[in-house]
Amino acid sequence: MARCFYLSFGSFPCVVASSPETAKEFVKTHETSFSNRPSTVAIRCLTYGAADFSFAPYGRYWMFMKKICMTELLGGRTLDHFLPVREEEMETFLKGTLRKSQANEAVDVGQELTALANNIISRTTISRRCSATSEEASEMRTLVDEVGGLSGKFNFQDYIWFCKNVDIQGIFKEHEEARNKNCDSSMRSKDLVNILLDIVKDEKAEMRLSRESIEAFILEMFTTGTGTSAGVTQWALAELINHPDILNKAREETDSTTGNKRLVKESDLPNLHFLQAIVKKTLRLHPSGPLFTRESTQHCKIGGYDIPASTRLIVNVWSIGRDPNYWENPMDFVPTRFINGSGRSQIDVRGRHYELLPFGSGRRSCPWTSLALRCFDWKVANGKENSVDMTEAAGIALLMAQPLVCVPVARDIPFLTI
């Protein structure tokens, strides 16, 4: 495959980067020329006119939103604040799976993981669970799939419903009433909507946020956060079911770290090097976003070619992760290739190594993978010799063509009870 080639999507010029060197030249060397993301009709509809963070045009507003995300919304202090929420939801997920195991019932793993991710995000964002029942979880999974599909379409003229049990205006009203009752912001229960409303009211802020900006951010959190975390975890579990020797080694690592006396915690992750390698290996073969796009804001020259302004860039993350020029036996699931002689991971997934560009989502999916594999064996429903069909579905997001349906078989874990 060519490392860089030109396509024409109707009247739009487009270049595709399919090698680490080419991707680096576009998104790092010429970063200032490719800082924008294309804004399609569907994206503008779904994000209230690109009022969110991901699709906002590069400029003062985008930099302000990035600062808010990194320092207030998704910074270490905020993530630590919501640690009990993540732990509670993961325990709820495990107990629900244990009940299914005792009843010998099959589990749609993708749907259950989507519900887990959605409940963590909804409690973090608006202080309520939005996938408390199987019906709500199914609706949210449909929403995530629809938004992902609509985002990749060429033309879309209609708005879609958000989620019938998430009333945006009602959420704002509830939060405003709570703020009026308790004027001391330090005493209020802080979810992400409260943090954003504080910024809206801050007259000294660099920029004033609108209600549309908050609504777009909420939608972005629900759809992108839910789908990526659940998807990566599902692919990781599928790979581990198909590779029992790797599964056993991962269990040995978690047992030695926790002493087989408690559940794995996020604080254990720095010591779980093999588990981190499994997640990175999963992200390489099954990136949640197999393609990512940019759009040039000015003319530039790359690899001897003139790239005019308003050219769309597609970076083929899926192809780069499977390139035999950079990965020996690229289709083999060998996590140890991500570990150096000291036992630590040697390749970063946050964009520093251009042969691996999954763009995040790895760290938070680690505990889910560890807990699911440690507490249960997974018997594939209708699978040949307990083998998972790894066929990929067509679409802008990398999903499994066939749902991962398994019967969980509880292991002898004395600290996990209903």
C-alpha positions as CSV (number, residue, x, y, z in Angstrom):
1,M,0.0,0.0,0.0
2,A,1.2,3.5,-0.8
3,R,2.4,5.5,2.2
4,C,0.6,8.6,1.1
5,F,-2.0,8.9,-1.7
6,Y,-4.5,11.3,-3.0
7,L,-8.3,10.9,-3.2
8,S,-11.1,13.1,-4.3
9,F,-14.4,12.9,-2.3
10,G,-16.6,14.8,-4.7
11,S,-15.2,18.4,-4.7
12,F,-13.1,17.8,-1.6
13,P,-9.4,16.9,-2.1
14,C,-8.1,14.3,0.4
15,V,-4.8,12.7,1.2
16,V,-4.4,9.4,3.1
17,A,-1.4,8.7,5.4
18,S,-0.7,5.0,5.9
19,S,2.8,5.0,7.5
20,P,4.3,6.2,10.8
21,E,6.7,8.6,9.0
22,T,4.0,10.1,6.8
23,A,1.6,10.5,9.7
24,K,4.3,12.2,11.8
25,E,5.1,14.6,9.1
26,F,1.4,15.6,8.7
27,V,0.3,15.8,12.4
28,K,3.6,16.9,14.1
29,T,6.0,18.5,11.6
30,H,3.1,20.4,10.0
31,E,0.8,20.4,13.0
32,T,-0.1,24.1,12.6
33,S,-1.4,23.4,9.1
34,F,-3.5,20.4,10.1
35,S,-5.0,21.5,13.5
36,N,-8.6,21.5,12.4
37,R,-11.0,18.6,12.1
38,P,-13.4,18.5,9.2
39,S,-16.9,19.7,10.1
40,T,-19.6,17.8,8.3
41,V,-23.3,18.5,8.3
42,A,-23.8,15.5,10.7
43,I,-21.1,16.8,13.0
44,R,-22.5,20.3,13.1
45,C,-26.0,18.9,13.9
46,L,-24.7,16.5,16.6
47,T,-22.4,19.1,18.3
48,Y,-24.7,22.2,18.3
49,G,-22.6,23.8,15.5
50,A,-19.2,22.4,16.6
51,A,-19.7,23.8,20.1
52,D,-17.9,20.8,21.6
53,F,-14.2,20.3,22.2
54,S,-13.4,17.6,19.6
55,F,-14.8,19.3,16.6
56,A,-14.4,23.0,17.5
57,P,-12.2,24.9,15.0
58,Y,-8.7,25.5,16.2
59,G,-8.4,28.9,17.8
60,R,-9.1,30.7,21.1
61,Y,-12.3,28.7,21.9
62,W,-10.7,25.4,21.2
63,M,-7.6,26.2,23.3
64,F,-9.9,27.4,26.1
65,M,-11.9,24.2,26.0
66,K,-8.7,22.1,26.0
67,K,-7.5,24.0,29.0
68,I,-10.8,23.3,30.9
69,C,-10.7,19.7,29.9
70,M,-7.1,19.1,31.0
71,T,-7.3,21.1,34.2
72,E,-10.9,21.1,35.5
73,L,-12.8,18.3,33.8
74,L,-10.4,15.5,33.1
75,G,-7.4,16.4,35.2
76,G,-5.9,14.2,37.9
77,R,-7.7,15.9,40.8
78,T,-11.1,15.5,39.1
79,L,-10.4,11.8,38.2
80,D,-9.3,11.1,41.8
81,H,-12.5,12.8,43.0
82,F,-14.6,10.3,41.0
83,L,-12.6,7.2,41.9
84,P,-15.3,5.9,44.3
85,V,-17.9,6.2,41.5
86,R,-15.8,4.1,39.2
87,E,-15.1,1.5,41.9
88,E,-18.8,1.3,42.8
89,E,-19.9,0.8,39.2
90,M,-17.2,-1.9,38.6
91,E,-18.4,-3.8,41.7
92,T,-22.0,-3.5,40.5
93,F,-20.9,-4.9,37.1
94,L,-19.0,-7.8,38.7
95,K,-21.9,-8.7,41.0
96,G,-24.4,-8.7,38.1
97,T,-22.1,-11.0,36.2
98,L,-21.8,-13.3,39.2
99,R,-25.6,-13.6,39.4
100,K,-25.6,-14.5,35.7
101,S,-22.9,-17.1,36.3
102,Q,-24.8,-18.7,39.2
103,A,-27.9,-18.9,36.9
104,N,-25.8,-20.2,34.0
105,E,-27.1,-17.4,31.8
106,A,-25.4,-16.0,28.7
107,V,-24.2,-12.4,28.8
108,D,-23.9,-9.9,25.9
109,V,-20.5,-8.7,26.9
110,G,-20.6,-5.6,24.7
111,Q,-23.9,-4.4,26.1
112,E,-22.9,-5.0,29.7
113,L,-19.6,-3.1,29.2
114,T,-21.4,-0.3,27.5
115,A,-23.8,0.0,30.5
116,L,-20.8,0.0,32.8
117,A,-19.0,2.8,30.9
118,N,-22.2,4.8,30.5
119,N,-23.1,4.6,34.2
120,I,-19.6,5.8,35.2
121,I,-19.8,8.7,32.7
122,S,-23.4,9.6,33.6
123,R,-22.7,9.6,37.3
124,T,-19.5,11.6,36.7
125,T,-21.3,14.1,34.4
126,I,-24.8,14.5,35.8
127,S,-24.8,12.6,39.1
128,R,-27.3,9.9,37.9
129,R,-27.2,6.5,36.3
130,C,-28.6,6.3,32.8
131,S,-28.2,2.6,32.2
132,A,-29.7,1.3,35.4
133,T,-31.9,-1.3,33.5
134,S,-31.2,-3.6,30.6
135,E,-33.6,-1.6,28.5
136,E,-31.8,1.7,29.2
137,A,-28.5,0.1,28.5
138,S,-29.7,-1.2,25.2
139,E,-31.0,2.3,24.3
140,M,-27.7,3.8,25.1
141,R,-25.8,1.3,23.1
142,T,-28.1,2.0,20.1
143,L,-27.4,5.8,20.6
144,V,-23.7,5.3,20.7
145,D,-23.8,3.2,17.5
146,E,-26.1,5.7,15.7
147,V,-23.9,8.7,16.6
148,G,-20.8,6.8,15.4
149,G,-22.5,5.9,12.2
150,L,-24.0,9.3,11.6
151,S,-20.6,11.0,12.2
152,G,-19.1,9.1,9.3
153,K,-21.9,9.7,6.7
154,F,-21.5,12.3,3.9
155,N,-24.9,13.9,4.2
156,F,-27.2,14.2,7.2
157,Q,-29.9,16.8,7.5
158,D,-31.9,15.7,10.6
159,Y,-31.2,15.9,14.3
160,I,-31.4,12.7,16.3
161,W,-32.9,12.2,19.7
162,F,-30.4,12.1,22.6
163,C,-31.7,9.7,25.1
164,K,-35.2,9.7,26.5
165,N,-34.0,9.3,30.1
166,V,-31.5,12.2,29.8
167,D,-33.4,15.5,29.7
168,I,-30.8,18.2,29.1
169,Q,-33.0,21.1,30.1
170,G,-34.2,19.2,33.2
171,I,-30.6,18.5,34.2
172,F,-29.8,22.2,34.0
173,K,-32.9,23.1,36.0
174,E,-32.0,20.6,38.7
175,H,-28.4,21.9,39.0
176,E,-29.5,25.5,39.0
177,E,-32.0,24.9,41.8
178,A,-29.3,23.0,43.9
179,R,-26.9,25.9,43.3
180,N,-29.5,28.4,44.5
181,K,-30.2,26.4,47.7
182,N,-26.6,26.1,48.5
183,C,-24.6,29.1,47.5
184,D,-21.3,27.8,48.9
185,S,-19.8,26.0,45.9
186,S,-17.4,24.1,48.1
187,M,-20.3,22.3,49.8
188,R,-22.1,21.2,46.6
189,S,-21.6,17.8,45.1
190,K,-19.4,18.4,42.1
191,D,-20.2,16.7,38.9
192,L,-18.9,17.9,35.5
193,V,-22.1,19.9,34.8
194,N,-21.5,21.8,38.1
195,I,-17.9,22.5,37.2
196,L,-19.0,23.8,33.7
197,L,-21.8,25.9,35.3
198,D,-19.2,27.4,37.6
199,I,-17.2,28.5,34.6
200,V,-20.3,29.9,32.9
201,K,-20.9,32.1,36.0
202,D,-17.2,33.1,36.3
203,E,-16.9,36.7,35.1
204,K,-13.1,36.5,35.2
205,A,-13.0,33.5,32.8
206,E,-11.0,33.9,29.6
207,M,-14.1,33.1,27.6
208,R,-17.8,32.7,28.4
209,L,-19.2,29.3,27.8
210,S,-22.8,28.9,26.4
211,R,-25.4,26.4,27.3
212,E,-24.9,24.9,23.9
213,S,-21.2,24.3,24.7
214,I,-22.2,22.4,27.8
215,E,-24.9,20.3,26.0
216,A,-22.3,19.5,23.3
217,F,-19.8,18.4,25.9
218,I,-22.3,16.2,27.6
219,L,-23.2,14.5,24.3
220,E,-19.5,14.0,23.5
221,M,-18.8,12.5,26.9
222,F,-21.7,10.0,26.6
223,T,-21.1,8.9,23.1
224,T,-17.3,8.9,22.6
225,G,-16.4,7.9,26.2
226,T,-18.9,5.1,26.4
227,G,-18.1,3.5,23.0
228,T,-14.3,3.6,23.1
229,S,-13.8,2.2,26.6
230,A,-16.4,-0.6,26.2
231,G,-15.1,-1.4,22.7
232,V,-11.5,-1.8,23.7
233,T,-12.3,-3.9,26.7
234,Q,-14.5,-6.2,24.6
235,W,-11.8,-6.7,22.0
236,A,-9.2,-7.4,24.8
237,L,-11.5,-10.0,26.4
238,A,-12.1,-11.7,23.0
239,E,-8.3,-11.9,22.4
240,L,-7.7,-13.3,25.9
241,I,-10.4,-16.0,25.4
242,N,-8.7,-17.0,22.2
243,H,-5.3,-17.0,23.9
244,P,-5.7,-18.9,27.2
245,D,-1.9,-19.0,27.9
246,I,-1.8,-15.1,27.8
247,L,-5.0,-15.0,30.0
248,N,-3.3,-17.3,32.6
249,K,-0.2,-15.1,32.7
250,A,-2.3,-12.0,33.2
251,R,-4.1,-13.6,36.0
252,E,-0.8,-14.6,37.7
253,E,0.3,-11.0,37.5
254,T,-2.9,-9.6,39.1
255,D,-2.9,-12.3,41.8
256,S,0.7,-11.6,42.7
257,T,0.0,-7.8,42.9
258,T,-3.2,-8.1,45.0
259,G,-2.3,-11.2,47.0
260,N,-5.5,-12.8,45.8
261,K,-7.3,-11.0,48.7
262,R,-9.0,-8.1,47.0
263,L,-10.2,-6.6,43.7
264,V,-7.7,-4.9,41.4
265,K,-7.6,-1.1,41.9
266,E,-6.6,1.7,39.6
267,S,-3.6,2.3,41.9
268,D,-2.3,-1.2,41.0
269,L,-1.9,-0.3,37.3
270,P,1.7,0.9,37.5
271,N,2.7,-2.6,38.7
272,L,0.6,-4.5,36.1
273,H,3.0,-4.2,33.2
274,F,1.8,-7.3,31.4
275,L,-1.8,-6.1,31.6
276,Q,-0.8,-2.7,30.2
277,A,0.9,-4.6,27.3
278,I,-2.3,-6.5,26.6
279,V,-4.3,-3.3,26.3
280,K,-1.6,-1.8,24.0
281,K,-1.6,-4.9,21.9
282,T,-5.4,-4.7,21.7
283,L,-5.3,-1.0,20.7
284,R,-2.8,-1.8,18.0
285,L,-4.9,-4.5,16.4
286,H,-8.3,-3.1,17.2
287,P,-8.1,0.7,17.6
288,S,-11.5,2.3,18.6
289,G,-11.0,4.8,15.8
290,P,-9.4,3.1,12.8
291,L,-9.2,6.4,11.0
292,F,-8.8,9.9,12.2
293,T,-9.2,13.0,10.2
294,R,-7.8,16.6,10.0
295,E,-8.2,19.4,7.6
296,S,-5.5,21.8,6.4
297,T,-5.9,25.5,7.1
298,Q,-3.1,26.7,4.8
299,H,-1.0,25.5,1.9
300,C,2.1,23.4,2.7
301,K,4.5,21.0,1.1
302,I,4.9,17.4,2.4
303,G,7.1,14.8,0.8
304,G,7.7,17.0,-2.2
305,Y,3.9,17.3,-2.8
306,D,1.9,20.6,-2.7
307,I,-1.0,20.2,-0.2
308,P,-3.5,23.1,-0.7
309,A,-5.6,24.6,2.0
310,S,-8.9,22.9,2.9
311,T,-7.4,19.4,2.0
312,R,-8.7,16.7,4.2
313,L,-6.3,14.3,5.8
314,I,-7.1,10.7,6.8
315,V,-4.6,8.9,8.9
316,N,-5.1,5.1,8.6
317,V,-4.4,4.0,12.1
318,W,-5.7,0.5,11.4
319,S,-3.2,0.0,8.6
320,I,-0.3,1.5,10.5
321,G,-0.9,-0.9,13.4
322,R,-0.7,-3.9,11.1
323,D,2.2,-2.8,8.9
324,P,4.8,-5.7,8.6
325,N,7.5,-3.1,8.0
326,Y,7.2,-2.0,11.7
327,W,5.6,-5.0,13.4
328,E,7.0,-8.5,13.1
329,N,4.2,-11.0,12.5
330,P,1.7,-8.1,12.9
331,M,-1.4,-10.3,13.3
332,D,0.0,-12.3,16.2
333,F,-1.3,-11.4,19.6
334,V,2.0,-11.1,21.5
335,P,1.8,-8.6,24.4
336,T,5.4,-9.2,25.4
337,R,6.6,-7.2,22.3
338,F,5.5,-4.1,24.3
339,I,7.7,-4.9,27.3
340,N,11.4,-4.2,27.4
341,G,14.1,-6.0,29.4
342,S,13.1,-4.3,32.7
343,G,9.6,-5.7,32.4
344,R,8.1,-2.2,31.6
345,S,6.2,-1.1,28.6
346,Q,8.4,0.6,26.1
347,I,5.8,2.1,23.7
348,D,3.5,4.9,24.6
349,V,-0.1,5.0,23.3
350,R,-0.6,8.8,23.6
351,G,0.9,9.8,20.2
352,R,4.6,9.8,20.9
353,H,5.2,6.7,18.9
354,Y,3.7,7.0,15.5
355,E,3.6,3.3,14.8
356,L,0.9,3.1,17.5
357,L,-1.8,5.8,17.3
358,P,-4.9,4.6,19.1
359,F,-5.2,8.0,20.8
360,G,-5.9,7.2,24.4
361,S,-8.6,5.2,26.1
362,G,-6.1,2.6,27.4
363,R,-5.6,3.5,31.0
364,R,-9.2,3.5,32.1
365,S,-10.0,0.3,30.4
366,C,-7.2,-1.6,32.1
367,P,-9.0,-2.2,35.4
368,W,-12.1,-3.5,33.6
369,T,-10.1,-6.0,31.6
370,S,-8.3,-7.2,34.7
371,L,-11.4,-7.6,36.8
372,A,-13.3,-9.4,34.1
373,L,-10.6,-11.9,33.4
374,R,-9.6,-12.4,37.0
375,C,-13.0,-13.2,38.4
376,F,-14.5,-15.2,35.6
377,D,-13.8,-17.8,32.9
378,W,-15.8,-17.0,29.8
379,K,-17.5,-19.8,27.9
380,V,-18.3,-18.6,24.4
381,A,-22.0,-19.2,23.5
382,N,-22.2,-21.0,20.1
383,G,-18.4,-20.7,19.7
384,K,-16.3,-23.5,18.2
385,E,-14.0,-24.9,20.9
386,N,-14.5,-21.7,22.9
387,S,-13.2,-19.5,20.2
388,V,-14.4,-16.0,19.5
389,D,-15.1,-14.8,15.9
390,M,-12.8,-11.8,15.5
391,T,-14.4,-10.6,12.3
392,E,-14.7,-6.8,12.2
393,A,-17.9,-4.9,11.3
394,A,-17.9,-2.2,8.6
395,G,-18.2,1.3,9.9
396,I,-16.3,4.3,11.2
397,A,-15.8,2.7,14.6
398,L,-14.1,-0.7,14.9
399,L,-16.8,-3.0,16.3
400,M,-17.1,-6.7,16.3
401,A,-19.3,-8.1,13.5
402,Q,-20.8,-10.7,15.8
403,P,-21.8,-9.8,19.4
404,L,-19.5,-11.3,22.1
405,V,-22.0,-13.5,24.0
406,C,-20.5,-15.6,26.8
407,V,-21.6,-17.6,29.8
408,P,-19.5,-16.4,32.7
409,V,-18.1,-19.1,35.0
410,A,-17.1,-17.7,38.4
411,R,-13.7,-18.6,39.6
412,D,-12.9,-19.2,43.3
413,I,-12.7,-15.6,44.4
414,P,-13.6,-15.4,48.1
415,F,-13.7,-11.6,48.2
416,L,-16.4,-11.4,45.5
417,T,-19.9,-12.1,46.8
418,I,-23.4,-11.0,46.0
